[in-house]
């Protein structure tokens, strides 16, 4: 079916790309990523690094290493989504910017990863494009090959998680979900859909934005010709920690409240009611029950915190 956007001219894949990187106590990772991005094929890149009130010497280290860097101090820690909003607004001030590339600072990139994403985003119906993402270790295992949204204990599911790469993951697809670990977004889409919502301090901000984009009639593209590698959850201390479980549970609850009916919310609560006791029994011998209590607290907060309107560009 032809949509009104299908009649619009293709976007200019040679337009300037603004790369948004949020830093929190991670200047070494950020500087290593910038060095890799310097060698990336494609159009001119503009780096916008937002420091979320780092408690180490990150700002001084980045200024010393790259005096020309467009480094913005957020003046506090608004979380990943909030820092990305600061960067998006700074990038949009340059009229030459046609695309925004949101990346985590703990990724490593292939020099040719950007042109396939730009080619996918030439289509005026496409709101965002994401690469094939591998774990940093083991580097042959997939972390995400696109994904979908659902009402479960968590609302996102990444395709291919933990599997070896193969032909099943080599086909470009329209998907419901792309992670902000790495996503290319045309600037006109940000104007139409809005920005990431800082209501989600960390986690699920990408699911929320993807849902809003598809609700607005756009498509999201998984682009397997583009590859990156991800060191997962470095900024939150790894996997199942109290900090991460609190924010993941809170953000999932906020997402379900915003996007689903009372029946969806009921299904979400039932899934968590079953998962929490199982998690407690699993983590008890590991001495990690604080992470389970953190999840319960986050869930409670997510059911009570106010939900406002997402920010605009």
Backbone bond lengths (Angstrom), bond angles and torsions (degrees), N, CA, C in turn:
res aa  C-N    CA-C-N  psi(-1)  N-CA   C-N-CA  omega(-1)  CA-C   N-CA-C  phi
1 X - - - 1.465 - - 1.523 109.34 -
2 X 1.323 116.76 135.34 1.451 121.89 179.03 1.518 109.88 -82.81
3 X 1.319 117.28 130.66 1.460 122.26 176.46 1.518 109.08 -106.56
4 X 1.341 118.43 162.12 1.473 119.84 179.06 1.519 112.95 -55.12
5 X 1.329 118.01 -35.98 1.462 119.86 -178.53 1.518 111.76 -68.51
6 X 1.335 117.72 -26.47 1.463 120.72 -179.69 1.516 111.46 -62.32
7 X 1.330 117.11 -23.32 1.464 121.24 179.59 1.518 112.29 -85.61
8 X 1.310 117.95 -7.43 1.460 120.96 -179.38 1.527 109.74 -77.50
9 X 1.350 117.38 153.08 1.467 119.33 178.94 1.519 111.48 -66.52
10 X 1.338 115.13 153.85 1.466 119.93 178.05 1.521 109.73 -63.95
11 X 1.311 115.95 147.62 1.460 120.67 176.58 1.534 109.49 -71.91
12 X 1.319 115.98 156.55 1.461 122.76 -179.40 1.528 109.19 -83.64
13 X 1.333 117.35 107.00 1.454 120.69 -177.64 1.522 112.71 -72.95
14 X 1.337 117.48 -4.84 1.459 121.12 175.82 1.524 112.66 -96.08
15 X 1.334 116.53 2.87 1.464 119.43 178.67 1.526 110.00 -65.70
16 X 1.306 115.68 158.03 1.462 121.67 -178.96 1.522 110.64 -63.34
17 X 1.333 115.92 141.91 1.458 122.41 179.35 1.525 108.80 -112.01
18 X 1.328 116.35 123.61 1.465 121.42 174.58 1.517 108.36 -93.52
19 X 1.322 117.21 123.13 1.464 122.89 179.54 1.523 108.39 -97.67
20 X 1.330 116.50 119.03 1.464 121.81 -177.63 1.526 108.52 -101.96
21 X 1.331 115.85 120.09 1.463 121.91 179.45 1.521 108.19 -126.05
22 X 1.326 116.67 124.30 1.464 121.78 175.43 1.524 108.46 -96.18
23 X 1.317 115.94 128.61 1.462 121.73 -178.85 1.525 110.23 -115.46
24 X 1.324 115.59 133.69 1.464 121.46 169.71 1.522 107.99 -142.35
25 X 1.316 115.40 105.60 1.474 121.69 -179.71 1.525 112.02 54.73
26 X 1.320 116.93 35.71 1.467 119.82 -175.48 1.513 113.50 -138.63
27 X 1.338 117.96 38.81 1.464 120.25 -174.65 1.527 112.41 -61.32
28 X 1.331 118.09 -33.54 1.467 119.44 179.47 1.527 110.48 -61.66
29 X 1.328 117.03 -47.81 1.462 120.68 177.63 1.522 111.04 -62.25
30 X 1.330 116.28 -43.80 1.463 120.21 -177.63 1.525 111.09 -62.57
31 X 1.317 117.31 -44.75 1.464 120.28 -179.25 1.522 111.24 -67.48
32 X 1.327 117.80 -37.45 1.464 120.21 176.56 1.529 111.02 -63.98
33 X 1.329 116.64 -39.92 1.460 119.67 177.93 1.529 110.99 -65.76
34 X 1.312 117.40 -41.95 1.467 120.13 178.63 1.526 110.86 -60.67
35 X 1.330 117.24 -39.79 1.465 119.99 177.24 1.532 110.42 -61.25
36 X 1.324 117.54 -39.46 1.458 120.08 178.06 1.523 111.36 -68.67
37 X 1.322 116.69 -40.70 1.464 120.19 -179.82 1.526 112.16 -64.89
38 X 1.322 117.02 -27.72 1.467 120.17 177.28 1.524 111.41 -58.95
39 X 1.331 116.99 -28.21 1.468 121.29 -176.28 1.521 113.31 -96.78
40 X 1.328 117.88 5.09 1.461 121.41 -175.41 1.526 110.98 -75.53
41 X 1.332 115.42 140.12 1.466 121.52 177.27 1.526 109.69 -75.15
42 X 1.358 114.98 150.49 1.458 119.10 175.50 1.510 112.81 125.34
43 X 1.327 117.00 -163.54 1.461 121.67 -174.73 1.528 111.85 -74.69
44 X 1.321 114.09 -179.87 1.463 121.13 -179.54 1.531 110.82 -61.22
45 X 1.332 115.69 136.34 1.459 121.53 176.72 1.521 110.35 -108.72
46 X 1.315 115.73 140.55 1.460 123.00 172.11 1.521 107.21 -117.40
47 X 1.319 117.32 118.52 1.457 121.11 -179.56 1.530 110.09 -88.28
48 X 1.315 115.90 129.76 1.462 121.82 172.38 1.527 106.61 -123.82
49 X 1.325 116.07 108.13 1.458 121.49 -179.96 1.523 108.12 -104.48
50 X 1.320 115.96 124.72 1.465 121.86 179.88 1.524 107.65 -108.10
51 X 1.331 116.38 120.02 1.459 119.59 177.58 1.522 109.70 -94.77
52 X 1.331 115.16 122.39 1.463 122.03 -176.77 1.533 111.29 -91.24
53 X 1.340 115.36 60.47 1.465 120.75 173.92 1.524 111.39 58.97
54 X 1.331 116.77 50.05 1.460 120.84 178.78 1.524 110.84 -57.00
55 X 1.320 115.53 144.74 1.467 120.84 179.83 1.524 111.98 -98.17
56 X 1.337 116.79 0.81 1.459 120.45 175.44 1.530 108.66 -106.40
57 X 1.318 117.14 -157.73 1.471 120.67 -177.28 1.528 111.84 -94.14
58 X 1.324 118.01 28.15 1.467 121.62 -174.36 1.522 112.74 -55.15
59 X 1.322 117.44 -48.67 1.463 120.62 -175.21 1.521 110.26 -62.98
60 X 1.324 117.02 -47.04 1.463 120.50 179.70 1.522 111.11 -62.98
61 X 1.327 116.31 -41.70 1.463 120.19 -179.07 1.522 111.49 -63.69
62 X 1.330 117.31 -43.14 1.466 120.19 -179.48 1.519 111.63 -70.10
63 X 1.322 117.39 -38.26 1.469 119.59 177.59 1.526 110.94 -66.29
64 X 1.325 117.29 -37.52 1.462 120.21 179.63 1.527 111.02 -68.63
65 X 1.332 116.82 -41.13 1.462 120.94 -177.15 1.524 112.52 -74.98
66 X 1.346 116.31 -34.26 1.463 120.85 -176.94 1.525 109.24 -139.31
67 X 1.321 117.03 81.96 1.479 119.99 -177.25 1.529 113.39 -59.72
68 X 1.334 116.41 -26.23 1.468 120.45 -177.63 1.523 113.03 -84.87
69 X 1.319 117.96 -3.90 1.455 122.14 -172.68 1.532 111.59 -64.62
70 X 1.324 115.31 136.75 1.466 121.40 174.32 1.526 107.25 -78.78
71 X 1.328 115.17 86.56 1.461 122.59 -174.62 1.518 109.17 -107.21
72 X 1.326 115.44 120.17 1.462 122.02 -176.90 1.526 108.60 -111.18
73 X 1.309 117.19 126.13 1.458 120.83 174.84 1.523 108.77 -91.02
74 X 1.330 116.24 121.99 1.464 120.93 -173.14 1.529 112.36 -69.90
75 X 1.342 117.63 -18.61 1.455 119.78 -179.53 1.513 113.16 78.63
76 X 1.298 117.37 20.02 1.458 124.93 -177.30 1.508 107.04 161.05
77 X 1.318 116.61 -172.69 1.462 119.91 176.93 1.523 109.32 -118.39
78 X 1.356 116.55 92.53 1.470 119.93 -179.97 1.518 113.84 -84.71
79 X 1.348 117.45 10.75 1.447 120.52 -178.04 1.520 111.82 84.70
80 X 1.336 115.57 175.33 1.463 119.39 -177.83 1.525 111.13 -62.09
81 X 1.326 116.95 -47.01 1.461 119.83 -178.01 1.524 110.87 -63.51
82 X 1.334 116.82 -44.42 1.456 119.97 -179.34 1.510 112.35 -64.07
83 X 1.344 116.71 -40.91 1.457 119.36 176.90 1.517 111.92 -65.05
84 X 1.328 116.31 -38.18 1.463 120.06 178.69 1.523 110.99 -65.69
85 X 1.323 117.45 -37.10 1.473 120.90 176.09 1.530 110.39 -60.24
86 X 1.321 116.92 -44.24 1.466 120.82 177.10 1.525 109.85 -57.07
87 X 1.337 116.60 -45.80 1.456 120.63 -179.87 1.518 113.37 -66.55
88 X 1.334 117.19 -40.59 1.465 120.50 179.22 1.521 111.20 -62.13
89 X 1.308 116.41 -42.54 1.466 119.70 -179.56 1.526 111.46 -67.87
90 X 1.322 116.66 -37.36 1.467 119.33 175.76 1.523 110.39 -64.37
91 X 1.336 117.36 -44.43 1.458 121.35 -178.75 1.524 111.84 -63.42
92 X 1.329 116.83 -38.40 1.467 121.23 -175.72 1.527 112.72 -68.20
93 X 1.318 117.36 -13.19 1.469 119.80 177.28 1.525 112.21 -69.55
94 X 1.332 116.43 -20.70 1.463 121.37 178.80 1.525 108.47 -89.97
95 X 1.333 118.91 112.67 1.477 120.62 -176.67 1.522 113.35 -66.43
96 X 1.336 117.62 -13.23 1.464 120.12 179.78 1.527 111.89 -80.93
97 X 1.328 118.03 -13.39 1.457 121.59 -177.63 1.526 109.94 -74.97
98 X 1.335 116.35 122.37 1.455 121.26 178.18 1.514 113.54 -107.45
99 X 1.344 115.78 -18.08 1.457 120.87 -176.91 1.527 109.61 -143.06
100 X 1.321 114.96 150.98 1.460 121.67 173.37 1.527 107.40 -118.80
101 X 1.324 115.76 127.68 1.463 121.88 176.59 1.523 107.81 -107.52
102 X 1.326 116.75 110.34 1.468 122.44 177.95 1.521 107.94 -93.27
103 X 1.334 116.29 125.36 1.466 120.09 -179.49 1.522 109.95 -138.08
104 X 1.338 115.85 149.67 1.456 121.17 165.78 1.524 108.79 -74.28
105 X 1.318 116.58 152.84 1.464 118.19 179.97 1.521 112.83 -81.96
106 X 1.341 117.61 -4.93 1.463 120.56 -178.69 1.521 112.33 -101.91
107 X 1.338 116.78 28.69 1.464 120.50 176.15 1.521 110.00 -105.69
108 X 1.320 114.64 161.77 1.454 122.74 170.88 1.524 106.54 -127.11
109 X 1.341 116.44 139.93 1.454 119.70 -169.54 1.519 111.88 -119.19
110 X 1.325 115.33 152.23 1.449 122.84 169.31 1.525 107.95 -80.84
111 X 1.327 119.69 138.91 1.478 120.34 -177.96 1.522 113.94 -56.26
112 X 1.326 117.28 -26.13 1.463 120.00 -178.36 1.513 114.23 -99.33
113 X 1.339 117.84 18.29 1.471 118.89 -172.96 1.519 113.39 -73.78
114 X 1.338 118.68 -25.44 1.463 120.24 -171.09 1.529 114.99 -80.07
115 X 1.351 121.25 -45.98 1.474 119.60 -177.17 1.527 115.24 -53.12
116 X 1.352 121.06 -41.09 1.472 117.94 177.78 1.525 113.50 -63.25
117 X 1.328 117.44 -33.87 1.466 120.30 177.02 1.527 110.24 -67.61
118 X 1.317 116.49 -41.19 1.466 120.35 178.39 1.528 111.02 -64.14
119 X 1.321 116.88 -40.35 1.465 120.27 179.35 1.525 110.33 -62.25
120 X 1.333 117.30 -41.71 1.465 120.51 178.34 1.521 111.20 -63.20
121 X 1.323 116.79 -36.76 1.465 121.03 -176.26 1.529 112.93 -82.97
122 X 1.323 118.58 -0.68 1.460 119.68 172.80 1.523 110.30 -65.32
123 X 1.320 116.79 -29.98 1.462 122.41 -179.97 1.531 108.89 -66.56
124 X 1.333 118.79 120.53 1.468 120.37 -177.31 1.524 114.01 -66.44
125 X 1.350 117.30 -10.66 1.462 119.61 176.58 1.533 112.78 -87.38
126 X 1.325 117.24 -7.87 1.460 121.53 -175.44 1.528 110.02 -93.41
127 X 1.318 115.76 127.26 1.466 121.56 -179.71 1.515 112.42 -91.46
128 X 1.332 117.36 -24.20 1.449 120.19 -178.23 1.508 110.79 -169.34
129 X 1.330 115.26 154.90 1.459 121.30 178.73 1.523 108.45 -133.81
130 X 1.334 115.25 139.63 1.453 120.79 -179.44 1.509 111.73 -130.52
131 X 1.339 117.97 151.51 1.460 122.24 -176.30 1.513 113.23 -87.31
132 X 1.312 115.74 177.02 1.457 123.07 166.21 1.529 106.51 -77.34
133 X 1.330 116.76 125.26 1.458 121.10 -173.83 1.527 109.47 -114.64
134 X 1.331 114.95 124.69 1.458 122.02 177.80 1.536 109.87 -103.84
135 X 1.321 115.82 155.56 1.458 119.49 165.56 1.530 108.77 -64.25
136 X 1.332 116.59 147.40 1.467 119.16 172.23 1.521 110.36 -65.62
137 X 1.340 116.64 -38.16 1.462 122.83 175.83 1.523 109.01 -142.22
138 X 1.314 118.42 123.27 1.468 128.71 -7.13 1.528 110.70 -74.59
139 X 1.302 116.02 137.55 1.462 121.53 -169.50 1.516 114.34 -72.25
140 X 1.339 118.08 -7.75 1.462 120.43 178.17 1.524 112.24 -99.88
141 X 1.338 116.84 6.62 1.469 120.89 -179.56 1.530 109.98 -104.31
142 X 1.319 115.17 135.91 1.461 119.93 -178.68 1.524 111.56 -76.42
143 X 1.325 115.09 141.08 1.457 121.34 169.67 1.531 110.44 -100.93
144 X 1.348 116.89 -38.93 1.467 120.01 177.43 1.524 109.91 -159.60
145 X 1.322 115.25 131.86 1.462 122.60 173.15 1.526 107.12 -124.04
146 X 1.331 114.92 63.61 1.453 120.20 -169.14 1.520 109.79 77.52
147 X 1.322 116.44 -173.38 1.455 118.65 -179.66 1.507 112.20 -174.31
148 X 1.324 114.98 -174.56 1.459 121.30 -178.92 1.522 109.50 -139.17
149 X 1.326 115.92 170.63 1.461 123.34 177.54 1.514 109.27 -114.70
150 X 1.327 115.75 149.47 1.461 119.79 -175.74 1.525 109.68 -157.87
151 X 1.295 117.30 168.24 1.463 122.38 172.44 1.519 107.42 -105.10
152 X 1.310 115.12 98.31 1.459 123.37 176.61 1.534 106.70 -141.50
153 X 1.315 116.10 -161.40 1.461 120.70 174.34 1.529 110.15 -58.46
154 X 1.334 116.63 -40.63 1.461 122.73 170.59 1.522 107.98 -121.08
155 X 1.329 116.80 153.03 1.466 119.78 -169.52 1.525 113.75 -95.82
156 X 1.335 118.14 -5.91 1.459 120.30 179.36 1.522 110.89 -114.50
157 X 1.314 114.86 150.35 1.468 121.26 173.13 1.521 107.79 -140.10
158 X 1.321 116.08 119.26 1.458 121.45 179.69 1.522 109.17 -88.86
159 X 1.322 116.98 130.47 1.457 120.87 178.37 1.528 109.97 -70.51
160 X 1.318 116.34 140.16 1.460 121.98 172.89 1.508 115.60 82.51
161 X 1.328 119.05 2.36 1.466 122.04 -173.81 1.532 111.84 -51.57
162 X 1.336 115.95 119.76 1.457 122.24 176.70 1.519 115.80 81.15
163 X 1.322 117.14 -2.04 1.469 119.95 -178.16 1.525 111.25 -92.30
164 X 1.316 115.92 157.66 1.461 120.50 172.68 1.528 109.35 -73.00
165 X 1.308 115.79 147.43 1.460 120.28 177.43 1.522 109.64 -64.39
166 X 1.328 115.82 150.32 1.457 120.60 179.42 1.507 110.87 -171.95
167 X 1.328 117.95 -178.60 1.470 122.23 -176.52 1.526 113.78 -55.97
168 X 1.323 117.65 -29.39 1.466 119.97 -178.71 1.521 112.22 -63.17
169 X 1.327 117.07 -20.92 1.465 120.78 -176.96 1.523 112.73 -109.78
170 X 1.346 116.22 14.08 1.457 121.08 -176.31 1.523 113.31 -101.03
171 X 1.319 117.75 5.16 1.470 120.66 -177.31 1.521 110.17 -103.71
172 X 1.351 118.99 124.35 1.465 120.57 175.59 1.524 110.76 -60.41
173 X 1.315 116.64 140.08 1.462 121.26 -174.50 1.519 111.61 -141.03
174 X 1.337 115.24 150.15 1.456 120.44 160.66 1.520 107.76 -78.18
175 X 1.319 117.31 132.15 1.463 121.41 -178.14 1.534 109.08 -130.60
176 X 1.316 115.42 166.62 1.463 120.53 178.90 1.519 112.44 -89.91
177 X 1.347 115.99 -16.16 1.460 118.86 -171.54 1.519 111.20 -147.36
178 X 1.329 115.34 132.57 1.460 123.53 170.88 1.520 108.14 -128.81
179 X 1.313 117.13 138.00 1.447 120.42 -178.58 1.531 111.82 -82.17
180 X 1.326 116.29 147.14 1.468 120.86 175.77 1.517 111.68 -79.98
181 X 1.327 117.85 8.63 1.461 119.72 164.88 1.524 109.05 -53.66
182 X 1.354 115.48 -37.57 1.468 121.48 174.84 1.520 108.20 -164.19
183 X 1.317 116.30 112.54 1.460 121.05 177.71 1.527 109.37 -147.02
184 X 1.323 116.15 134.05 1.464 122.80 176.09 1.521 108.66 -99.15
185 X 1.347 116.62 127.06 1.464 122.10 -175.79 1.524 109.11 -128.17
186 X 1.327 118.68 125.71 1.460 120.30 173.95 1.531 110.76 -65.33
187 X 1.323 116.40 144.82 1.460 120.57 -175.49 1.524 111.45 -64.86
188 X 1.344 118.00 -31.14 1.465 119.57 179.69 1.527 111.20 -67.85
189 X 1.340 117.29 -26.43 1.461 119.95 177.13 1.526 110.27 -71.46
190 X 1.332 116.71 -40.28 1.469 118.96 176.30 1.523 110.93 -60.10
191 X 1.327 116.52 -36.44 1.464 120.01 177.77 1.521 111.22 -66.12
192 X 1.336 116.96 -35.24 1.464 120.59 -176.68 1.524 112.90 -84.60
193 X 1.331 117.42 -40.52 1.464 122.14 -172.41 1.519 112.40 -94.78
194 X 1.322 116.72 -29.63 1.455 121.12 -173.49 1.517 111.02 100.90
195 X 1.323 115.87 -176.60 1.453 123.06 -173.02 1.531 110.83 -100.75
196 X 1.316 116.09 175.71 1.460 119.33 170.04 1.523 109.05 -58.93
197 X 1.308 116.54 150.57 1.465 120.51 -175.68 1.526 109.93 -100.01
198 X 1.349 118.54 114.73 1.468 121.08 179.72 1.526 113.99 -65.18
199 X 1.335 117.89 -6.50 1.455 120.29 171.79 1.533 110.18 -53.87
200 X 1.336 115.90 -33.02 1.466 121.22 176.10 1.526 107.23 -90.96
201 X 1.322 117.60 100.37 1.467 120.25 -174.06 1.527 110.31 -60.44
202 X 1.306 117.34 -52.21 1.469 123.28 166.38 1.522 107.04 -141.46
203 X 1.313 116.08 151.99 1.473 123.72 177.05 1.534 112.53 76.11
204 X 1.298 115.43 135.77 1.476 126.48 171.43 1.529 113.05 77.80
205 X 1.341 118.35 -7.65 1.464 119.75 175.19 1.524 110.40 -59.87
206 X 1.348 116.67 -31.99 1.456 119.94 179.46 1.525 111.46 -72.20
207 X 1.337 116.66 -41.39 1.462 120.31 177.36 1.521 110.94 -60.76
208 X 1.319 116.39 -42.52 1.463 121.10 179.66 1.523 110.81 -62.31
209 X 1.340 116.95 -46.11 1.468 119.47 -179.46 1.523 110.70 -65.19
210 X 1.330 117.21 -42.01 1.466 119.88 178.86 1.527 111.32 -61.56
211 X 1.309 116.67 -41.81 1.471 119.85 179.08 1.522 110.48 -63.42
212 X 1.309 117.27 -42.57 1.464 120.30 178.38 1.526 111.29 -64.04
213 X 1.335 116.88 -37.35 1.467 120.41 179.87 1.521 111.24 -67.22
214 X 1.320 117.54 -45.07 1.465 119.69 -179.89 1.530 110.60 -70.81
215 X 1.329 118.07 -33.89 1.468 120.26 174.71 1.526 111.03 -62.05
216 X 1.338 116.94 -29.10 1.462 121.41 178.67 1.526 112.25 -82.70
217 X 1.340 117.41 1.40 1.459 120.85 175.83 1.512 115.39 96.18
218 X 1.320 117.87 6.70 1.459 121.16 178.05 1.531 111.07 -87.47
219 X 1.341 115.07 168.18 1.450 122.47 174.96 1.524 109.64 -114.99
220 X 1.325 115.94 155.98 1.457 122.92 176.08 1.520 108.12 -119.83
221 X 1.348 116.62 135.59 1.458 119.97 -173.49 1.522 112.17 -117.59
222 X 1.336 114.70 127.34 1.457 121.69 167.70 1.524 107.35 -86.47
223 X 1.351 116.93 127.76 1.464 122.50 -172.56 1.529 109.07 -121.19
224 X 1.333 118.22 94.47 1.467 120.50 -173.72 1.519 114.42 -71.42
225 X 1.337 117.82 -15.02 1.468 119.70 176.94 1.526 111.95 -70.17
226 X 1.317 116.14 -12.35 1.466 122.84 179.57 1.526 108.80 -105.77
227 X 1.345 117.33 132.27 1.467 120.87 -176.28 1.524 111.34 -132.31
228 X 1.352 115.89 139.81 1.456 122.52 171.20 1.530 108.22 -139.75
229 X 1.343 116.03 170.62 1.463 122.45 179.04 1.524 108.77 -127.99
230 X 1.318 116.63 139.31 1.471 122.01 -170.00 1.523 111.47 -126.36
231 X 1.342 115.82 127.34 1.465 121.39 168.64 1.519 106.58 -89.82
232 X 1.315 116.74 105.94 1.458 122.64 -163.26 1.526 112.16 -74.94
233 X 1.360 115.79 133.12 1.469 123.97 168.57 1.525 113.55 59.98
234 X 1.327 118.02 33.27 1.462 120.27 -179.75 1.521 111.77 -62.53
235 X 1.341 118.11 -43.13 1.466 120.85 -173.79 1.518 113.51 -69.61
236 X 1.336 117.62 -20.86 1.468 120.13 179.87 1.527 112.05 -106.62
237 X 1.343 116.68 14.64 1.451 120.25 172.45 1.512 115.01 85.04
238 X 1.322 117.14 19.01 1.454 119.23 177.19 1.509 112.26 106.86
239 X 1.336 117.27 -144.42 1.452 121.64 -169.37 1.508 115.42 -87.23
240 X 1.323 117.57 -94.14 1.466 122.07 -169.04 1.530 109.30 -92.17
241 X 1.324 116.32 81.10 1.460 123.21 -179.98 1.528 109.38 -116.92
242 X 1.337 118.84 157.93 1.467 120.20 -179.90 1.527 113.31 -56.87
243 X 1.337 117.25 -40.07 1.460 119.83 179.91 1.519 110.98 -63.02
244 X 1.316 115.84 -47.30 1.469 118.89 -176.60 1.519 111.48 -70.09
245 X 1.332 117.86 -42.20 1.464 118.92 -177.79 1.530 111.01 -66.59
246 X 1.335 117.16 -36.36 1.465 119.87 177.12 1.519 110.53 -59.63
247 X 1.331 116.56 -52.49 1.464 119.63 -174.77 1.523 112.37 -71.63
248 X 1.333 117.30 -35.09 1.465 119.31 177.55 1.527 110.42 -63.40
249 X 1.329 116.99 -46.65 1.464 120.08 -179.32 1.523 111.26 -65.35
250 X 1.325 116.68 -44.24 1.466 120.10 178.90 1.526 110.78 -59.56
251 X 1.338 116.83 -47.37 1.465 120.53 -176.82 1.523 111.60 -66.67
252 X 1.331 117.58 -39.06 1.465 119.94 177.33 1.526 111.30 -61.30
253 X 1.336 116.37 -42.05 1.462 119.62 179.44 1.524 111.29 -64.33
254 X 1.326 116.96 -41.87 1.467 120.26 178.38 1.529 110.68 -62.33
255 X 1.322 116.68 -41.62 1.468 120.76 -179.68 1.521 110.94 -61.51
256 X 1.324 116.91 -47.52 1.464 120.29 -178.26 1.528 110.24 -63.68
257 X 1.311 117.18 -40.78 1.471 120.00 178.11 1.524 111.63 -61.96
258 X 1.330 117.39 -38.51 1.466 120.06 -178.24 1.520 112.40 -74.16
259 X 1.318 118.02 -39.21 1.463 120.28 -165.19 1.524 115.11 -109.30
260 X 1.338 118.99 -9.68 1.457 119.53 -175.96 1.521 111.57 -125.21
261 X 1.307 114.46 163.58 1.458 121.70 179.56 1.530 109.71 -77.05
262 X 1.339 115.25 179.37 1.464 120.47 177.63 1.527 111.01 -61.67
263 X 1.336 117.34 -30.10 1.460 120.34 178.35 1.532 111.10 -70.08
264 X 1.329 116.28 -37.74 1.459 119.84 174.81 1.516 111.21 -64.49
265 X 1.327 116.17 -42.01 1.460 120.07 178.46 1.534 110.61 -62.66
266 X 1.331 116.85 -40.57 1.456 120.62 178.71 1.534 110.66 -62.07
267 X 1.328 117.01 -43.81 1.458 120.27 177.89 1.523 111.85 -62.17
268 X 1.320 116.47 -39.61 1.466 121.63 177.65 1.527 110.77 -62.10
269 X 1.325 116.60 -44.49 1.465 120.78 -179.33 1.525 111.41 -66.37
270 X 1.316 117.03 -39.45 1.468 119.95 178.20 1.524 111.19 -64.63
271 X 1.338 116.44 -39.97 1.464 119.97 178.78 1.524 110.73 -63.25
272 X 1.325 116.79 -39.64 1.467 120.07 179.29 1.524 112.04 -73.53
273 X 1.325 116.27 -33.46 1.465 119.25 177.41 1.525 110.85 -63.13
274 X 1.317 116.68 -32.57 1.464 120.27 176.97 1.528 111.38 -79.82
275 X 1.330 116.94 -34.58 1.462 120.45 -173.58 1.528 113.11 -77.18
276 X 1.324 118.23 -34.37 1.464 120.33 -174.78 1.538 112.71 -63.51
277 X 1.336 120.00 -48.50 1.471 118.47 177.49 1.528 112.26 -61.73
278 X 1.313 116.86 -38.52 1.467 119.77 178.70 1.524 110.71 -63.84
279 X 1.336 116.01 -39.61 1.466 119.55 178.69 1.520 111.11 -66.56
280 X 1.329 116.95 -38.43 1.467 120.10 179.32 1.524 110.53 -61.78
281 X 1.323 116.82 -45.77 1.467 120.53 179.76 1.526 111.07 -65.11
282 X 1.317 117.06 -34.59 1.475 120.54 179.32 1.528 111.65 -70.08
283 X 1.341 116.16 -40.58 1.456 120.21 -174.26 1.526 113.64 -87.52
284 X 1.325 117.64 -15.38 1.468 120.68 -178.02 1.535 112.53 -57.56
285 X 1.330 119.79 -50.99 1.472 118.61 178.96 1.526 113.21 -67.92
286 X 1.311 117.31 -16.29 1.463 120.77 178.68 1.527 112.30 -89.53
287 X 1.332 116.47 -4.65 1.460 120.17 -177.87 1.518 113.00 68.27
288 X 1.321 116.52 29.95 1.467 120.69 -173.77 1.530 111.61 -122.30
289 X 1.327 117.60 32.89 1.468 119.71 -178.38 1.527 112.11 -69.19
290 X 1.348 118.02 -19.30 1.465 119.54 176.95 1.531 111.27 -59.63
291 X 1.318 116.12 -32.55 1.464 119.42 178.38 1.525 111.13 -66.24
292 X 1.343 117.09 -35.22 1.465 120.99 178.65 1.530 109.92 -70.11
293 X 1.335 116.89 -43.38 1.465 119.51 176.95 1.532 110.40 -64.48
294 X 1.341 116.57 -35.26 1.465 119.83 175.10 1.513 111.74 -60.74
295 X 1.316 116.24 -39.92 1.466 120.40 177.99 1.527 110.89 -64.66
296 X 1.318 117.07 -43.33 1.469 120.40 179.24 1.520 110.94 -62.54
297 X 1.338 116.61 -41.59 1.463 120.20 178.58 1.526 111.24 -64.92
298 X 1.339 115.90 -40.76 1.460 119.70 178.72 1.513 111.98 -64.23
299 X 1.323 115.90 -40.07 1.463 120.28 178.00 1.525 110.65 -61.19
300 X 1.327 116.98 -44.94 1.462 121.47 178.93 1.523 111.42 -61.49
301 X 1.341 115.96 -43.56 1.463 119.56 178.80 1.532 111.29 -63.71
302 X 1.323 116.07 -40.83 1.460 119.70 -178.82 1.516 113.42 -66.30
303 X 1.325 116.17 -24.72 1.467 120.25 177.45 1.522 112.09 -81.73
304 X 1.324 117.38 -14.30 1.463 120.73 -174.44 1.524 113.85 -113.72
305 X 1.329 117.46 -29.59 1.480 120.26 -174.82 1.526 110.51 -62.85
306 X 1.325 117.46 145.48 1.474 120.70 179.82 1.524 111.72 -68.22
307 X 1.317 115.36 151.77 1.458 123.18 177.50 1.519 108.52 -117.16
308 X 1.335 115.98 116.61 1.458 120.47 179.15 1.532 111.02 -104.42
309 X 1.323 115.09 -162.56 1.465 121.25 178.56 1.524 109.94 -89.68
310 X 1.323 119.03 141.76 1.467 120.97 176.91 1.518 110.68 -63.55
311 X 1.336 117.81 149.87 1.470 120.32 -178.89 1.519 111.45 -71.45
312 X 1.310 114.86 153.86 1.469 122.16 177.23 1.523 109.69 -105.62
313 X 1.317 114.56 162.46 1.460 120.38 179.38 1.522 110.18 -68.06
